[in-house]
Amino acid sequence: MTISIWRYSHLALAVSSFAFILLASITGIILAFQPISEQIQPYKSADFETATIAETLSTLKKSYSEIIDLQIDANDFVLASVITENGESKTGYINPKTAQFLGNKIEVSPFFQWVTNFHRSLFLKSTGRFLVGLCSFLLFLIAVSGSVLILKRQRSFKKFFSKIVNENFNQYWHIVLGRLSLIPIIIITITGVYLSLEKFNLLPTYNTSHNINYDAISESPQLELHNFPVFKNTKLSEVKFIEFPFSDDVEDYFTIALQNREIVVNQFTGEILSEFNYPLVTFYSELSLNLHTGKGSILWSLILAIATANILFFIYSGFAMTLKRRKAKLKNKFKKDVCDYVILVGSENGSTLPFANVLHEQLLHAGKKSYITEMNNYTTFIQAEHIIILTATYGLGDPPTNANRFLELLKTTKQSETISYSVVGFGSYAYPDFCKFALDVDSAIQLHFKQFLPVFTINDKSVDAFKQWTNAWTEKMQVPVKIAEDKLTSKPRLTNSLTVIHKTEVINNPDSTFLLTLKAKKAKRFVSGDLLAIYPANDYRERLYSIGKVDGNIQLSVKYYDTGLGSNFLNGFDLGDTFKARIINNAAFHFPKKAANVVMIANGTGIAPFLGMLDANIKRKNVHLYFGLRTKQSLELYNSQLESYLQSGKLSRLEMAFSREIESSYVQDLLLKDEVFIAKRLKNKGVLMICGSLTMQNGVLTILETICKKYQLEALSLYQKNGQIQTDCY
């Protein structure tokens, strides 16, 4: 399968460094809890932020006969090494203002020491250090290449954190967790590389010796410690360590390491004898250590633990997706130039390949010579009579990587025979550019070959929809193709619990249609035009219903069939019954926010989303509805709602067509009658929304194409691409 340089780099880096990243991640998770175990100790004083060096040293002098040194660790614990009045040497944590002994120095447990040594060098000494540093760098490159792949998918920095549709568990969480963990992982990798460079002395060096004029050191005027100006003006929080004079010699002095510099202070007068500022490399070294280990912050340690745990998931999900792609590898029995049927596949992550392979296998089983390949491999096919294109749309309307050259190849590749074609698009209604690339391919290929079937779109890898297309294709082509469902099915994910709060009786409607109102158990964001997916038999068989959002609830219009799987399932519920389903974001069929004029075209149960959209039209936008039913009696089911929308101004005009009355008509007839009005709406950027049966949709599109030609408008396909014509038909 064709793979982009970024995806190839991402995969190659992951494969090459897999073992080291795995070991580093496991040990990294464990080590993230070491600073947490230290931070929770009760050794930090509430007085720490306000205490000065003068206060602390003065108190210590009164409490202990001798002070050797004082350290402030990453946890802001004050650690003192002292000698008591009894001559006992003692090292532990103290209260900086009272000198109260709080506890002994924390010693790193043998377990954490072992894990730390393994994490740093894999017990391979310098070789291991080098490998770990290299591993950190490779992980950095993996994070960068992964970020580029997300940018390519989302098409801009602004949309980097935009919603990702959950079409596949591994892919979805690989992207979502990758975005959330990106910054921590980059910090982990950069600091890991930096610390490795430091270990191998590859960072700039600097002079740390003080230049002291010992002849000029004086013992007067002698001051008490708490009166030293530098001690009075320096907070303990600015200190790293204080080394006390070894003796009472005037040449012995205080050495004080502050956050940004080091000073030496006369032990008698408090005069600063020498100082130098730390170079940036010192600041970066300390910062890298704290950021890499999480020292001093429970929150950052937890973030590091979570980010590192996510790396383990990335290893699993990345390889799972790779194996899935390899499993769906395209195989051919015949060479391309002897085949009558050619299947071209466009897929970014491999999810479309199983559908193409199943179709390919069925054609071979039917005794046909079939050839399958990627769209970027498009070339001459000497014996080809029919080309089938199955393609996904990547990101927000782009071609998949293995199809990004197809449109150019189509222009330059000449076939020797007249060929017919069919295009099947795979996508998700959650994206506004639903199956856009498939529509682009269909528009382009029409210039070269004869369309066998209209372009067919499939939402969320629906097996039923694919079977619907293959049945239509088989019937027209007269080639027996039977789809093996078990190779394409997956267990449904039902995330919404719904309760029936209103239901009309089927027996009271001449068209056997009923309205069903459902209340979601938990608050769920949805709008009219979204889809409700149910699984009546708790298997792969999915049934989709267009949602109308009325008074905050889901309203469905359902046509009942005696043997209908979905309609029997929904009609079997009584008031108060609860069932589980899932709501699919159908962004390609939401009420347009910017359009001043909207024309709604529906027949039968296709009115459902429009009822919800009209209910939400509180701004009283100019909306015209063309609605087709069988009889006038059929209208009674919806009449009260439609009348209320007309009276409130939410609906500007209603035109009805009844196909079974004496004066029979269809919505197509209404559009033809209002052709001038429709032409003006298209020309003035109005939006036409179509919902109902596919037969109705095809008839409406034919009428619209006629109107476009008659009034010299743009091609109908242009209005479909720019969103002025939106469809949700079945």
N, C-alpha and C positions, 0 to 999 in steps of 0.2 A: 504493500500500500504506500502510495506517495506520502512523504512526510516532510514538513517544513524544516528548515535549518534550525529554527528555534526549538521545535518539538524534538527533533533528532538530538540536538545538544542537550536538552533537558533529560531525555531518556539515557543518552550515552553517559552523561555525568553521574546519573543516579545508579546506573548499572556498575560503572567502574569503581564507585566509592561506597557501594551498598554495605559491605561488611563493616567498614570502619564507621560509617554513619550510624549503623545499627548499634554497635557497641558503645559509641560515644553518646548516643541518645539515651540508652538504658542507664548508663552510669551518670549521665547528666541529670536525669530525672531524680535519681537517688541523691546526688550531691546538692540539688536545689533545696533539699530539706535540712541540710546541715546549718546554713545561716538562720533558718527559721527556728531550729532547735536552740540556737544561741539567743536569738532575739526575744524569745518568750521568757528568758530568765529575768528575775526581778532585780537586776543590777543597775538599771539606769535610774539616776536620781532626778526628781522633779526640779532640783535646783541647778541641774547641769547647764542649761542655756544661759542662766544669769550669773553663774559663778565666774570670778576672775582668777588669774594665776595667783595674785597676791593673797586672796582670801583662802584659797586651797592650801598654798604652801605654808601660810601662817598657821592654819589649823593643824596641818600635819606636823609642823615643828613642835607644837605643844603636845601632840599625842605620841610621838615616836622619837626615840633618841637619835636616829639617823634615817635619812631618806636616800635611797640609791638612785631610783628613777621613777618617772611617772609616765604612763602611756594612756592615750585615748584610742580605743580600737574602733573598728567600723560600725559597731553597735552603739557608740557613744558611751561605752562603759569606761569608767576611770579605773585603771589598773596601777597599783602602787607596789613597789618593792621597798620594804622598810625593815629596820631592826628595832625591836621593841625594847622597853626599859630592862627587860630580863635578858637582853642579848640574843633573843630569838629572831632568826631571819624569817620574814613573812612576805608572801606575795599574794595579792588578792584584790578584789574590787572594793572601792570605798565610796562613801558619800562625799562629794567634793567640798561641801560646806561644813560638815560636822566631823569628817574623818572617820565616821562609823564604818567598821569593817562589815561588808555585805556578804562576802562569800569568796571561796577560793577561785583561782584562775581556772577558766574552762579549758580542759584538755580535750583535744579532738580524739574521739573514740577510735580504737584500732580498726573498726569496720570502715568508718569514713576515711581514715588514712589509706587503707587498702584500695578503696574505690577511687580515691583521688589519684593515687599513683597509677592505677590502671587507666583512668581517664586521661591522664597527662601523657603517658608514654607506652601504654599497653605492656609494661614491664620489659620493653625493648630498649630502654635507655635513650641515647641520642637518636637512634634510628626511629624508635617509637615516637619521640617528640616531633621529629620531622614529618612522619606519616600523619600524625594527628593534626599538625599545622596545615599540611596539604589537604587533609580531609575537610578542615574548616574552610579553606579557600574554595574547594570544589562545591561544598554546600552553599557557599555564597553565590557561586555561578549558577547553581541549580535554582536558587531563590530568584536571581535576576532573570534567568531564562523563563522561569515560571511566570514572573510578573509580565514579561513581554507577551507571553501567550495569552494572559488574561486581557492585556491591553488590545491585542489583536482581536480577541473575541468581543470585547466591549466597545472597541473602536475609538475610544478617547479616554484621557485621564479623568475627565469629569464623570464618566460613567464607570470608572474602575470599581466602585462599590455599589453599582446599581444591582437591582435584584437579579438573581440567577434562577432560572426555572429548574425545579427538581425533576429532571427527566430520568436520572440514573443516580443511585445512591452514592457510588464511589466517585463519579465525576462531580456531582453537586457538592459533596462535602470536601472533596479535594480542592475545589476552587474557593468555597466559602471559608474553610479553615485556613487555607493558604493566604487569603487576603487578610484575615484577622491576625495571623501569626507572622506576616511578612516582616514587619519592623522588628519584633523581638528576635526573629531568626537571623536577620541581617546583622543586628547588634551582636548576637552570639558569635556569628562567623567572623565578623571583622575583629572583634576583641580577641577571639581565639587565635587568629592569624597574628595579631599584634603581639600577644603574649609569647607566641612561638618565636617571633623575630627577636623579642627581648631575650629569650632564653639562649639563643644562638649569638648574642651580642652583635646583632645586625642593626641596632638602632644607634643614633648619634650618642656619643659620650660627652661628659662634661666634667669640669673640675669642681670637686666638693671640699677642697681644703680652704681653711680660713687664713687670712693674712693678718696676723696679730703682732703689734709692736709691744713685746713684753717689757721693754725698758720704760714704756710710758704708763704701765698699769700702776694704779695708785690704790692705797687702802683707805683713803679719805677723800671727801667726807663720808664717813661710814653711815649707812642707813639700815633700818630694819627691813626685812624682806617685804613686808606689806606696804612699805613706802616707796619701793622701787617704781619709778614712773612706768616703765615698760610692763611690769607685772600688774600694776593697777589698771592700765589701759588695754590689757589683752584678755579677752574672754577665753575661758577654758575650751570652749567649742572651736576655737581657732587653732588649737594645739594638737600636734601629733604625738610628740613625746618631749619630756624634759629630763635631761641627764644632769645630776647634781655634781658639784665639785667633789673630787676624791679626797681632798684634804683642805686644811685651812690656809694653804699656801696661796699667796696673791696671784700666782700664775695658774692656779686652778679656777675654773669658771663654770657657769651654767651653760649648757648647750641646749637650745630650744628649737625644735623643728615645728614650724607653723605650716599652715596649709599651702602657702605660696613662697616661703623663704625660710632660711635657717639663720639664727643669730646666736652669738655668744655674749654672755652678760657677766660683768664683774660681780663677784659674789659679795663684795663689801659695799660698793657704791651704786650698783645697779646700772652702771654705764654700759651701753652697747659697744663692745670691743670690735666686733666684726659682723658682717652679714652678707649674704648673697641670695639672690632670687633663684628659685628653682626654674630650670628651663621647661619648655612646654612638654618635652618628652617625659618628664617626671609626672606632670599632671595627667598626661594621656595614659601612662603606665598604671597609675593608681585608679584612674577612671575605668580603664579596660578591665582591671582585676575585679572591681566592684560590680561592674555591669555584667561581666561574664559569670561571676559566682553568685551574685545576689546578696553579697554581704551588706548588712546594714539596713535591709528593707524586706519586711515580710511580703509586702505586696509585689515587689519586683521578683522576689524568689518564686512566688506562686505563678507569676506570669511566665517566668523561665521554665518552670516545671510543666505548665500547660503547653507552652510552645514546643518544648522538647518532646512531650508526649505526642503532639500533633505530627512531629517529624516521623514518628513510628507509624502513625496512620497514613501519612503520605507515602511511605515505603510500601505499605500494604495496598492502598488504593491505586497507586501508580502502576505497580506491577499487575494488579488485577485488571486494570483497563488495558494494559499492554497485552496481557494474555488473551483477553477478550477479542482484541483486534486481530491477533495472530490466529485465533481459533476460527475467525470468520474470513480466513484467507480465500481469495478467489482462485478457483481451479478450473482448467479447461480440458475437455476430452478431444476437441477438434481444433484445428488451426483456424485463424480468423477468416481466411479467404475462401473457406469451403462452407461457411455457416450461413443459414438463411436468417437466423435471428441473432441480434447483437444486443446485449444488455450492458448499458453504461451506468456506472455507479459513482455517486458523489457522496462522500461521508467523511466527517471530520474525526469522529471518535469511534467509528465502526458500528454504530447502532443500526445503520441502514443496510449493512452487508448481509445480515441473516435473511432479510426479505428478498434481496436480490439473489442470494444463493438458493433459496427455496424455489423461486420462480425458475431459475436456471435448471435446477434438478428436475423439475416437473416437465419442462420442455424436452429435456433429454429422455425422460421416462416416456414421453409421448412419441418418441421416435424422431424428434426434430433435432437438427444440428444447431446448437446454441453456443454462442461465444460470450464470455463475460469479462469485463475489464473496467478499469477506472476511467473516468471521463477525460482526464488529462492524457490518456493513451489513445484518444480518438485519432483514427487514421482511415485510410481507404479500406473498405470491406467489399471485395469484388462480387461475392454472391449474395450479399445481404438484401433482404426484401423488407425487413421491418426492424426498426431500432426502438428499444425500450429504455428510457432514461429514468432511473430512480435516484433522486438526489435530495439530500437534506440541505437546509440553509444554515450557515454558520453564523453565530453571534447575532447581529442585528441586520440581517439582510445580505450578508456576504456569501460568496461561494465557499465550499469546503476546500481545504488545501489541495486535495487530489482532483479538484475540478476548476481551479482558478485560471487555467489556461484554455478551457474548453471553448469559450465563446470566440477566442481568437483563432483556435484551430478550426472551428466551424467555418470561418470565413475563407481560410486558405486551403482547406482539404476538399477536393472534388471527388464525388462518388461517381462510379461508372453507370449505375442504374438508378431508376426512379425508386425511391424508398419511402415507405410510410413510417410514421413514428407515433409513439405515445410517451407522455411525460407524467410521472408520478412524483409529487413533492411530499417530503416528510418534514414536519415542524411541530411547533407548539403554539396554540392560540394565545399563550401568555405573552408572546412577542408581537409587537405591532406589525413587524415585517414578516408575517406568517407566510412561510414558503415562498418568499420573494424571489430567491434564486431560481426556483423551479418555474415561476411565472416568467422570469427573464429568459430562461432557456427556451420555454415554449414560444415566446414572441420571436426570438432570434431564429429558431429552427424552422419556423413556418415559411421563412424566405427560401428555404432549400428543399424541404420535403413536404409531403402531404400528411396532414394531421389525420390520424386514425381515430383517436378518441380525444375529447377535450381534456385539457390538463386536469389532473385529479390530485387533490391535496388530502393528506392524512395527518391527523392530530395525535401527538403523543404515542406514536408507534402503534396505533390501533389495529389489532389483527382483524377485527370485523370490517373496518374500512378497507383494509387491503384486500380482504376476500370480496368485498363489494366491487372493487375495481377489477380483480381477476375474473369475477363472474361476467362482468360486462365485456371485458376483453375477450374472454373465451367464447362467449356467445357470438360476438361479431367475427372473431378470427376463425372460429370453428376448430380450435385446438384444445383438446381436453387438458385442463390444468386444475389440479386439486391441491389446495394449500394444506401442508402438514402443520396444523396449529400448534402441536406440542413443541415444535422447534422455535416458535416465535412468542410463546406465551410467557407471562411473568405474573407473580402473585400481586394482586391489587393492594394499594395502600389506602385504607379508609381512615380518614382523619377527622371527619365531621359527624357529630351525632345530631340527628334531626328529629323533631317531634311534629306529628301531624296536628295542625290546629284548625284546619278547615278543609272541607272536601265536598264537591258537588257529586250528585249521583249520575252515573252513566246512563241509566234508564230514562232520565229526563231530557236527554239530548238526542236529536235525530241523527247526529253524526257520530254517536258513541264517544263523545269527547267530555272530559271532566277537568275541572280546575282543582289543583291541590296546593294548599298553603302550608309551608313548613317553617318552623322556628328552630334556629341553630341553638344548641345547648350552650356553646361558648361563643363569645363575640368573635365574628369572623368577617374580615373585610371582603366584600364582594359588591359588584354592581350589576345592573341589568345588562344582559349580553354575555355574562359569564356562563359557564356550563356546569351542570350538575352531573357527575358521573356515578352511576350505580352499577352494582354487580349482582344481579338478581339470583344467580345460581352459585354465588361465592366462588367463581372461577374466573378465567380470563375474559369471559364475555362481558363487554362493557356497553352500557347504554348511556347516551348523552342527551341531556335536555337543556334547552336554552332557559336561562333564569330571568324572571322579571322580579325586580326588587320593589315590593309594595309595602309601605308602612314598616320598613325594616325587615320584612320577612321574605322568604323565597316563595314566589308564585310560579307554578308550572301549568301549562296547558297540555294535556296528554290525550292522544287518540288511543282508544281502547281497541285491541284486537283479541279475539278469542284465544288465539295461540301465541299472542305477543308476549315475549319474555319480560320486557321491561314494563309494559302497560299492566299486565296481570300482577306483577310484583307491587307496583304502586297502588293499583286499585284494591289490593287486598288489605290495605291498612285501614284501621278505624281511627277516630279522633283519640288523641293521646298516645297512639303507638309511636315507638321510636325505632329508628334504624340508622345505620352508618353509611356514609357516602363520602365523596370528595368533591371539592369545588375547584374548578379549573379556571384560572384567570384567562379570559378571552379578550386580550387587549385590542385585537384587530376588529372587534365588533362592539365597541363602547360608544355611547352617545357623544358625538363630536362637540367639544367645548368651544371651538373657535368659529365653526360654521354658523352663519346668520340664518341660513335656510336649510331645513332637513326634510327630505322626502322619504317616508317609510313605505315599503312595499311588502305585503305579507299575504299568505293564504293559510287557511286552517290554523293549526296550532303554532304556526310561525309568529302569531300575534303576541305570544307570551313576553319576549324581551321588550317589545315596543310598549306594552302596557306599563311595565316598570319604568321605562325611559320617560314616558309621558307623565307618570306620577312624580318623577323627579324634576320635571321641567318647570321649576319655580320661577325662572327668569322669563317665562312665556316666550321662548324662542318660536320663530315661525316654522311650524311643523305641519306637514300634509301627509295624510295616511291613505294609501290605496290598499283596500282589504278585500280579499276574495274568499267567499264561503260557498257552500253548496246551495243552501236555501235561506230564506229570510228568517225562518224559525231557528236556524243555526246561530243567528246573531244574538239570540236572547241570553246566551251564556256570558257574553261580553258587553251587552248593551248598557248596563248601568254604569260600568266603568267608563266606557267611551263617551256617554252622555255627560258625565261629570267633568271629564277632561275638556269637552267642547264648551260647556258652560263656564268653566273656570279660565278658559283661554290657554290652557296648556296644549290643546290641540286646535290648530287653526281651521283645518278643513278635513272632512272625512268623505271618501268616495268608496262606494261599495259595489262589488261585482258578485252575482249569484249564478253559479254554473248550472243549477238544476231547476231554475224557475223558467217560466214561459219565455221571457225575454232573457235568454241565457247570455252571460258575458263572463270574461275573465279579467284579471288585473292587467294583462297585456293590452286588452281592448281599451281599458281606462287610460293607460299610458299613451296609446296611439291617439286617442281622442284629445288628450292634453299635450300633444307633442310640442307645441310652441312653449308651453309652460315648462316642460321637462328640459327642453333645449336651453332655455334661459337659466334654469337652475345649474346645469352643467357648466355653461359659459361663465356664470358669475360665482363660481367656486362653491356652489351648494353641494350637499352630500346626499347621495341616494343609498339607503340601507335596505337590503333584501333579505328576508327570512321566511323559510317555508320549505316546500318540496324542491328537489333538484329539477324536476320537470318544469315547475313554475320559473325557477331561476333561469334555465336555459331559454325559455320563451321570452322572459323579460329582457335578457341580454341581447337576444336577437332583435327585439323592438328598439332597444337603446342604440344598437349598432346602426339600425336603419335611420333613426333620428339624427345620429351624429353625421352620417353621410349626407342626409337631406339638407341639414342646416350648416354644412361645411365646418363642423366642429373637429376637434382633435380625435385621433383614433380612440376607440373604446378602451383599448389596453392601457392607454396613458392615464385615463381617469381611474382605472383599477389600481394602477401602480401608485398614484399619488394619494390614494385613499378617498377619492370622491365617490367611488362605488365600492360599498362594503357588502359582503355576503356571508350568511351563516345558514346554509341549506343542507338538507339531508335526503 
